[in-house]
Amino acid sequence: MKFKRTDLSRLYHAALQHFLKEGPGASIAPAHELGRQAIALGLETLDLARMHEVALVSLVLPGYSSSTSDGLMGRAGLFFAEAITPLEETHRGAREANIQLNHMVQTLSLRTQELAATVEELRQEVEQRRAMEESLRISQQTSSDLLKKSRELQEELRQLSRQLLTAQEEERKKISRELHDVIAQTLTGINVRLAALKTDSTVSNKTLQGKISSTQELVEKSVDIVHRFARELRPSVLDDLGLIPALQSFMTSYMQDTGIRVSLQAFAGIEQADGAIRTVLYRIAQEALTNVARHAQASQADLSIQNPHGGISMKITDNGCGFTVKGKSSAKKNNRLGLLGMRERVEMIGGTFCVESAPGKGTTILVELSSEATAPNPSQ
């Protein structure tokens, strides 16, 4: 079988690979033998140089850093120098070929460095692209969370609006019913009695006094009802005397009407708080105790107003049946403004509102205002 140039190229590739792999201890003799075989095939130094370049590109470039490639290039140069020794002995152009080979080796080294730099640039670009993709993903998630939160707030606002309208309508119905069923009938009775007194000239003085007294009782009853309406709409004692007397007055009527015992503890400095704050605390206490009477099946409730760290903390607890707290929107729709309405009142003055309850464990409502929230407003 005739030895061909392709066979020599394959042998050269394998011999150079073995020489580079074995390191400084490898024998250089195979390179010399390859040079002799090149002569037998009639090859020139440039032919062997091209063969060396092909082998070098496939063996040195892949997977090596520029510093490692430089070391391998040097050892490959020794191998090639030995391989062309037989050619140098037989061909006059060996020196020129060696110069050209050195130039090719240098060019190959530059190309290797340029390739390494290009690979590094590509790696950095890939990392930047990954960072941008991650940033975009986080931005999309944040936008999605904000949109979800916005929808939840819109739903809470719609629910609160419905509750406000329902509460207003219920209060109007109550006042209308009381006016029609009680005050109107009472006034009608007064009118009838006055008309009877006007036409009855034969009535005795004693009988007249009795009828006048009963008519006065009807007038007093009507006045009491009107006063009760006024207290429920806006207790005058809250403006005239302060929060603590207003709460005591409300709790006295509350205990008489419901039979539920209520205790009150409050620091005197609460009366120095802003009027809007005292109004909110009164309304929260009023609504919370009303809910206790309607739903808690409790026998005892406790209300305390403290002054932690210069702020204000109001706690209302009961020993009732409790309920499962499901979040901000857990207010019962038929509880006037419900829990959501109380929360809105508190947050309107810069405070925090918390409900703790569980079936069979009673309920605690906590309102907290920081010292910053209770500080006087210079603009007022």
C-alpha positions as CSV (number, residue, x, y, z in Angstrom):
1,M,0.0,0.0,0.0
2,K,1.5,3.3,-1.1
3,F,2.2,5.9,1.6
4,K,0.2,9.1,1.0
5,R,0.5,12.7,2.1
6,T,-2.8,12.4,4.1
7,D,-1.3,9.5,6.0
8,L,1.7,11.7,6.9
9,S,-0.6,14.5,8.0
10,R,-2.4,12.1,10.3
11,L,0.8,10.7,11.7
12,Y,2.1,14.2,12.2
13,H,-1.0,15.2,14.1
14,A,-0.8,12.2,16.4
15,A,2.9,12.6,17.0
16,L,2.6,16.3,17.9
17,Q,-0.4,15.5,20.2
18,H,1.6,12.9,22.0
19,F,4.6,15.2,22.3
20,L,2.6,18.0,23.8
21,K,0.7,15.7,26.1
22,E,3.8,13.9,27.5
23,G,5.5,17.2,28.4
24,P,9.3,17.9,28.7
25,G,10.1,14.2,29.0
26,A,8.7,13.3,25.6
27,S,11.1,12.1,22.9
28,I,11.7,14.4,19.9
29,A,12.8,11.5,17.6
30,P,9.4,11.0,16.0
31,A,9.5,14.5,14.6
32,H,12.8,13.8,12.9
33,E,11.4,10.6,11.4
34,L,8.4,12.5,10.1
35,G,10.8,14.9,8.4
36,R,12.5,12.0,6.6
37,Q,9.1,10.7,5.5
38,A,8.2,14.1,4.1
39,I,11.4,14.1,2.1
40,A,10.5,10.6,0.7
41,L,7.1,12.0,-0.4
42,G,8.8,14.9,-2.1
43,L,7.4,17.6,0.2
44,E,8.9,21.0,0.8
45,T,9.4,22.8,4.1
46,L,6.3,24.9,3.4
47,D,4.2,21.8,2.9
48,L,5.3,20.5,6.3
49,A,4.7,24.0,7.8
50,R,1.1,23.9,6.6
51,M,0.7,20.4,8.0
52,H,2.1,21.7,11.3
53,E,-0.3,24.7,11.3
54,V,-3.4,22.5,10.8
55,A,-2.3,20.2,13.6
56,L,-1.5,23.2,15.8
57,V,-4.9,24.9,15.3
58,S,-6.8,21.8,16.3
59,L,-4.6,20.9,19.3
60,V,-3.7,24.2,20.9
61,L,-6.6,26.6,20.4
62,P,-9.6,24.7,21.9
63,G,-10.1,25.1,25.7
64,Y,-6.8,26.8,26.6
65,S,-6.1,30.2,28.0
66,S,-3.7,32.5,26.2
67,S,-0.9,31.8,28.7
68,T,-1.3,28.0,28.4
69,S,-1.5,28.3,24.6
70,D,1.8,30.3,24.6
71,G,3.6,27.4,26.4
72,L,2.2,24.8,24.1
73,M,3.1,26.9,21.1
74,G,6.7,27.0,22.2
75,R,6.9,23.2,22.6
76,A,5.1,22.7,19.2
77,G,7.8,25.0,17.7
78,L,10.5,22.6,19.0
79,F,8.7,19.7,17.5
80,F,8.4,21.4,14.1
81,A,12.1,22.6,14.2
82,E,13.2,18.9,14.6
83,A,10.7,17.8,11.9
84,I,12.2,20.1,9.3
85,T,15.8,19.3,10.2
86,P,16.0,16.6,7.4
87,L,14.5,19.1,5.0
88,E,17.0,21.8,6.0
89,E,19.8,19.3,5.3
90,T,18.5,18.7,1.8
91,H,16.8,22.0,0.8
92,R,18.4,25.4,0.5
93,G,15.3,27.3,1.3
94,A,15.0,25.9,4.9
95,R,16.1,29.2,6.5
96,E,13.5,31.2,4.6
97,A,10.9,28.7,5.4
98,N,11.8,28.8,9.1
99,I,11.5,32.6,9.1
100,Q,8.1,32.3,7.5
101,L,7.1,29.6,10.0
102,N,8.0,31.9,12.8
103,H,5.9,34.6,11.3
104,M,3.0,32.1,11.0
105,V,3.5,31.1,14.6
106,Q,3.4,34.7,15.8
107,T,0.3,35.4,13.6
108,L,-1.4,32.3,15.1
109,S,-0.5,33.5,18.6
110,L,-2.1,36.9,17.9
111,R,-5.1,35.2,16.5
112,T,-5.4,33.1,19.6
113,Q,-5.2,36.2,21.8
114,E,-7.8,38.0,19.7
115,L,-10.1,34.9,19.9
116,A,-9.7,34.8,23.7
117,A,-10.6,38.5,24.0
118,T,-13.6,37.9,21.8
119,V,-14.7,35.0,23.9
120,E,-14.4,37.2,27.1
121,E,-16.5,39.9,25.5
122,L,-19.2,37.4,24.5
123,R,-19.2,36.0,28.1
124,Q,-19.7,39.5,29.5
125,E,-22.4,40.2,27.0
126,V,-24.2,37.0,28.0
127,E,-24.0,37.9,31.7
128,Q,-25.3,41.4,31.0
129,R,-28.2,40.0,29.0
130,R,-29.0,37.5,31.8
131,A,-28.9,40.4,34.3
132,M,-31.3,42.5,32.1
133,E,-33.6,39.5,31.7
134,E,-33.7,39.0,35.5
135,S,-34.3,42.7,36.1
136,L,-37.1,42.6,33.6
137,R,-38.7,39.6,35.2
138,I,-38.5,41.3,38.6
139,S,-40.0,44.5,37.2
140,Q,-42.9,42.5,35.6
141,Q,-43.5,40.7,38.9
142,T,-43.5,44.0,40.8
143,S,-45.9,45.5,38.3
144,S,-48.2,42.5,38.6
145,D,-48.1,42.8,42.4
146,L,-48.9,46.5,42.3
147,L,-51.8,45.9,39.9
148,K,-53.2,43.2,42.2
149,K,-52.9,45.4,45.2
150,S,-54.6,48.3,43.3
151,R,-57.5,46.0,42.4
152,E,-57.8,44.9,46.1
153,L,-57.8,48.5,47.3
154,Q,-60.4,49.4,44.7
155,E,-62.6,46.6,45.8
156,E,-62.2,47.6,49.5
157,L,-63.1,51.2,48.5
158,R,-66.2,50.0,46.7
159,Q,-67.2,47.9,49.6
160,L,-66.7,50.7,52.0
161,S,-68.8,53.0,49.8
162,R,-71.6,50.5,49.7
163,Q,-71.4,50.1,53.5
164,L,-71.5,53.9,54.0
165,L,-74.5,54.2,51.8
166,T,-76.2,51.3,53.5
167,A,-75.4,52.7,57.0
168,Q,-76.7,56.1,56.0
169,E,-79.9,54.6,54.6
170,E,-80.4,52.5,57.7
171,E,-79.9,55.5,60.0
172,R,-82.4,57.5,57.9
173,K,-84.9,54.7,58.1
174,K,-84.5,54.5,61.9
175,I,-84.9,58.2,62.4
176,S,-87.9,58.3,60.0
177,R,-89.5,55.4,61.8
178,E,-88.9,56.9,65.2
179,L,-90.3,60.3,64.0
180,H,-93.4,58.7,62.5
181,D,-94.1,56.0,65.1
182,V,-93.2,57.9,68.3
183,I,-92.8,61.7,68.0
184,A,-95.6,62.2,65.4
185,Q,-98.0,60.1,67.3
186,T,-97.0,61.9,70.6
187,L,-97.5,65.3,69.0
188,T,-100.8,64.2,67.6
189,G,-101.9,63.1,71.0
190,I,-100.8,66.5,72.4
191,N,-102.8,68.3,69.7
192,V,-105.9,66.2,70.4
193,R,-105.7,66.9,74.1
194,L,-105.2,70.6,73.6
195,A,-108.1,70.7,71.2
196,A,-110.3,68.9,73.8
197,L,-109.2,71.3,76.5
198,K,-110.1,74.2,74.2
199,T,-113.7,73.0,73.6
200,D,-114.4,71.5,77.0
201,S,-115.4,74.5,79.1
202,T,-117.2,72.5,81.8
203,V,-114.2,70.5,82.9
204,S,-113.3,71.0,86.6
205,N,-110.1,72.6,87.7
206,K,-108.7,69.3,89.1
207,T,-109.5,67.4,85.9
208,L,-107.9,70.3,83.9
209,Q,-104.7,70.1,85.9
210,G,-104.6,66.3,85.3
211,K,-105.0,66.6,81.6
212,I,-102.4,69.4,81.5
213,S,-100.0,67.1,83.4
214,S,-100.5,64.2,81.1
215,T,-99.9,66.5,78.1
216,Q,-96.7,67.8,79.7
217,E,-95.5,64.2,80.1
218,L,-96.1,63.7,76.4
219,V,-94.1,66.8,75.6
220,E,-91.3,65.7,77.9
221,K,-91.3,62.3,76.2
222,S,-90.9,63.9,72.8
223,V,-88.1,66.1,74.1
224,D,-86.3,63.1,75.5
225,I,-86.6,61.3,72.1
226,V,-85.2,64.3,70.3
227,H,-82.3,64.6,72.8
228,R,-81.6,60.8,72.3
229,F,-81.5,61.4,68.5
230,A,-79.1,64.3,69.0
231,R,-76.8,62.3,71.3
232,E,-76.6,59.4,68.8
233,L,-75.9,61.8,65.9
234,R,-73.3,63.9,67.9
235,P,-73.1,63.8,71.7
236,S,-72.8,67.3,73.0
237,V,-70.9,66.1,76.1
238,L,-68.0,65.1,73.8
239,D,-67.6,68.7,72.7
240,D,-68.5,70.3,76.0
241,L,-66.8,68.1,78.6
242,G,-64.5,65.8,76.7
243,L,-63.9,62.2,75.6
244,I,-63.9,60.5,79.0
245,P,-67.3,62.0,80.2
246,A,-68.8,61.2,76.8
247,L,-67.7,57.5,77.0
248,Q,-69.0,57.3,80.6
249,S,-72.3,58.7,79.5
250,F,-72.6,56.3,76.6
251,M,-71.5,53.3,78.7
252,T,-74.1,54.1,81.4
253,S,-76.9,54.0,78.8
254,Y,-75.3,51.0,77.1
255,M,-75.2,48.9,80.3
256,Q,-78.8,49.8,81.1
257,D,-80.0,48.8,77.6
258,T,-77.9,45.7,77.2
259,G,-77.1,44.3,80.6
260,I,-73.4,44.0,79.6
261,R,-70.9,45.2,82.2
262,V,-68.3,47.6,80.8
263,S,-65.2,49.0,82.6
264,L,-63.3,52.1,81.5
265,Q,-59.7,53.1,82.2
266,A,-58.2,56.2,80.6
267,F,-55.3,58.6,81.2
268,A,-56.4,62.2,81.8
269,G,-54.1,63.6,79.1
270,I,-56.3,62.1,76.4
271,E,-58.4,65.3,76.7
272,Q,-55.5,67.3,75.3
273,A,-55.6,65.3,72.1
274,D,-56.8,66.9,68.8
275,G,-60.6,67.0,68.5
276,A,-60.6,64.8,65.4
277,I,-58.6,62.1,67.3
278,R,-61.1,62.2,70.3
279,T,-64.0,61.9,67.9
280,V,-62.5,58.9,66.1
281,L,-61.8,57.1,69.4
282,Y,-65.4,57.8,70.6
283,R,-66.8,56.4,67.3
284,I,-64.6,53.3,67.4
285,A,-65.6,52.6,71.0
286,Q,-69.3,53.2,70.2
287,E,-69.2,50.9,67.1
288,A,-67.2,48.2,68.8
289,L,-69.4,48.0,71.9
290,T,-72.5,48.1,69.6
291,N,-71.1,45.1,67.8
292,V,-70.4,43.3,71.1
293,A,-74.1,43.7,72.0
294,R,-75.3,42.6,68.6
295,H,-73.0,39.6,67.9
296,A,-70.6,38.7,70.7
297,Q,-73.0,37.1,73.3
298,A,-70.7,38.6,75.9
299,S,-71.3,39.5,79.5
300,Q,-68.3,41.7,80.1
301,A,-66.3,44.3,78.0
302,D,-63.3,46.3,79.0
303,L,-62.1,49.6,77.4
304,S,-58.7,51.1,78.2
305,I,-56.9,54.2,76.8
306,Q,-53.2,54.3,77.5
307,N,-50.3,56.6,76.7
308,P,-47.3,54.3,75.6
309,H,-44.2,56.2,74.5
310,G,-46.1,59.5,74.1
311,G,-48.7,58.0,71.8
312,I,-52.2,56.8,72.3
313,S,-53.4,53.2,72.5
314,M,-57.1,52.2,72.9
315,K,-58.0,48.5,73.5
316,I,-61.5,47.1,73.6
317,T,-61.9,43.4,74.7
318,D,-64.9,41.2,75.4
319,N,-65.5,37.7,76.7
320,G,-67.9,36.8,73.9
321,C,-68.0,34.0,71.3
322,G,-65.4,35.5,69.0
323,F,-65.1,34.9,65.2
324,T,-62.6,34.0,62.5
325,V,-60.7,37.1,61.3
326,K,-60.2,36.8,57.6
327,G,-58.4,40.1,56.8
328,K,-59.2,43.7,56.2
329,S,-62.4,42.9,54.4
330,S,-63.9,40.7,57.1
331,A,-66.4,43.3,58.3
332,K,-70.0,42.2,58.4
333,K,-71.9,44.2,55.9
334,N,-74.8,44.8,58.3
335,N,-72.7,46.2,61.1
336,R,-73.0,49.9,60.2
337,L,-69.6,50.6,58.9
338,G,-68.3,47.3,60.2
339,L,-64.6,46.6,60.9
340,L,-63.6,48.1,57.6
341,G,-65.2,51.4,58.4
342,M,-63.5,51.5,61.8
343,R,-60.1,50.7,60.1
344,E,-60.7,53.6,57.7
345,R,-61.5,56.0,60.5
346,V,-58.3,55.1,62.3
347,E,-56.0,55.2,59.2
348,M,-57.6,58.6,58.3
349,I,-55.8,60.1,61.4
350,G,-52.6,58.2,60.8
351,G,-53.1,55.3,63.2
352,T,-53.1,51.5,63.0
353,F,-56.1,49.2,63.5
354,C,-55.9,45.6,64.5
355,V,-58.6,42.9,65.3
356,E,-57.7,39.7,67.2
357,S,-60.4,37.1,67.6
358,A,-61.1,33.4,67.4
359,P,-64.2,31.3,67.9
360,G,-64.7,30.9,71.7
361,K,-61.8,33.2,72.5
362,G,-63.5,36.6,72.6
363,T,-62.4,39.6,70.6
364,T,-59.8,42.4,71.0
365,I,-59.8,45.6,69.0
366,L,-56.6,47.7,69.2
367,V,-56.1,51.2,68.0
368,E,-52.6,52.7,68.1
369,L,-51.4,56.2,67.4
370,S,-47.8,57.1,67.5
371,S,-46.4,60.2,69.2
372,E,-45.9,61.7,65.7
373,A,-49.5,61.1,64.8
374,T,-50.8,62.7,68.0
375,A,-48.5,65.8,67.8
376,P,-50.3,69.1,67.3
377,N,-50.3,70.3,63.7
378,P,-48.7,73.8,63.5
379,S,-50.9,74.7,60.5
380,Q,-54.0,74.3,62.5
